[in-house]
Amino acid sequence: MTKRRSSPHDLAAGVGLAGMHSAVTLWYRWPMLAAACTPQGHSRHASEIDRMVREKTAAVVEGMLDIQKELFALAGATLTGRLDADTLSQAPLAIANAGLRPAFRIVKANSRRLSRRG
C-alpha cells in the first residue's frame, strides 16, 4: 500500500476543495462554452475546449492506473502474508485517494490558471 497515510477527513477535505476549485473553473469556462456555440466563438475557444477534454481523459486514465497500483500492492501484501488488519481497514481509503488524486490536482491547476487569466 502507499506509504502516505491519510484519514477519511483528508479525503472529505479534498472533495470539498475540489468542489470549490470546480466552481471557480466553471465560473470562467461557462462563458467560453456559451461563446463556443457561435461560429466566431468556436474558433476562438476551441483550444480551451480541447484542453478540457484532454485533461479529463488524462485524469481518468491516471486515476485508473493509480488504483491498479494500489490493488496490486494489496494483492502483493496478501500473497506474501504481510496483510494485517490495519492495512486491510485502510485499503478502501487508499484506493479512493489514489483514484481521485489526479482529478484533484487538475481541477486545482485549472482553477488557478483560469483565475489568473481572468
matplotlib code that plots the C-alpha trace (Angstrom):
import matplotlib.pyplot as plt

x = [0.0, 1.0, 3.4, 1.4, -1.4, -4.5, -7.7, -11.3, -11.2, -8.4, -10.5, -13.5, -11.4, -10.0, -13.5, -14.6, -11.6, -12.2, -15.8, -14.6, -12.0, -14.6, -16.9, -14.1, -13.3, -16.9, -17.3, -14.6, -15.4, -19.2, -18.9, -16.3, -18.6, -21.6, -19.5, -18.3, -21.8, -21.3, -19.2, -16.8, -16.5, -15.9, -12.7, -11.6, -12.3, -11.5, -8.2, -9.7, -12.4, -9.8, -7.8, -10.8, -11.4, -7.7, -7.2, -10.3, -9.3, -5.7, -7.0, -9.3, -6.6, -4.0, -6.5, -7.3, -3.6, -3.1, -6.0, -4.4, -1.1, -2.9, -4.8, -1.5, 0.1, -2.8, -2.6, 1.1, 0.7, -1.9, 0.2, 3.3, 1.4, 2.1, -1.6, -2.7, -6.0, -4.8, -3.7, -7.0, -9.1, -7.1, -7.4, -10.7, -9.4, -6.1, -7.8, -10.2, -7.3, -5.2, -8.1, -9.1, -5.6, -5.1, -8.6, -8.0, -4.6, -6.0, -9.1, -6.9, -4.5, -7.4, -8.8, -5.5, -4.7, -8.2, -8.5, -5.0, -6.0, -9.3]
y = [0.0, 3.6, 5.0, 8.2, 7.6, 9.7, 9.8, 10.0, 13.6, 14.3, 12.7, 14.8, 18.0, 17.1, 16.6, 19.9, 21.8, 20.1, 21.4, 24.9, 24.7, 23.3, 26.2, 28.7, 26.8, 26.7, 30.4, 31.1, 28.3, 28.7, 31.9, 30.3, 27.3, 29.6, 31.6, 28.4, 27.8, 30.7, 30.2, 33.1, 31.9, 28.3, 29.0, 31.4, 28.9, 25.7, 25.3, 25.6, 23.1, 20.7, 21.2, 20.4, 17.1, 16.1, 16.9, 14.9, 11.9, 12.0, 12.3, 9.3, 7.2, 8.2, 7.6, 4.2, 3.3, 4.6, 2.4, -0.6, 0.1, 0.2, -3.0, -4.8, -3.6, -5.0, -8.3, -8.5, -7.9, -10.7, -13.1, -12.5, -12.7, -9.0, -8.1, -7.1, -5.7, -2.1, -2.4, -4.0, -1.4, 1.4, -0.2, 1.4, 4.8, 4.3, 3.2, 6.1, 8.6, 7.1, 7.3, 10.8, 12.4, 13.2, 14.8, 16.9, 18.0, 19.0, 20.8, 22.8, 23.7, 24.8, 27.0, 28.8, 29.1, 30.4, 32.8, 34.3, 34.6, 36.3]
z = [0.0, -0.3, 2.3, 2.7, 5.2, 5.2, 7.1, 5.9, 7.0, 4.4, 1.7, 2.7, 2.8, -0.7, -2.1, -0.6, -2.0, -5.4, -5.3, -4.6, -7.4, -9.8, -9.1, -9.9, -13.1, -14.2, -13.5, -16.1, -18.5, -18.9, -20.9, -23.1, -23.7, -24.4, -26.8, -28.5, -29.7, -32.2, -35.3, -34.3, -30.7, -31.6, -33.3, -30.6, -27.7, -29.5, -27.8, -24.3, -25.1, -26.5, -23.4, -21.1, -22.9, -22.9, -19.2, -18.1, -20.2, -18.8, -15.2, -15.6, -17.1, -14.5, -11.7, -13.0, -13.2, -9.6, -8.5, -10.2, -8.4, -5.0, -5.8, -6.9, -3.6, -1.7, -3.6, -3.0, 0.7, 0.8, -1.2, 1.0, 4.3, 5.2, 5.1, 8.6, 9.9, 9.8, 6.2, 5.2, 7.0, 5.3, 1.8, 0.6, 1.7, 0.0, -3.2, -3.3, -2.6, -5.4, -7.9, -7.0, -6.7, -10.4, -10.7, -7.5, -8.9, -12.3, -11.0, -8.7, -11.5, -13.8, -11.1, -10.5, -14.2, -15.2, -12.3, -13.2, -16.8, -16.0]

ax = plt.figure().add_subplot(projection="3d")
ax.plot(x, y, z, "-o")
ax.set_aspect("equal")
plt.show()
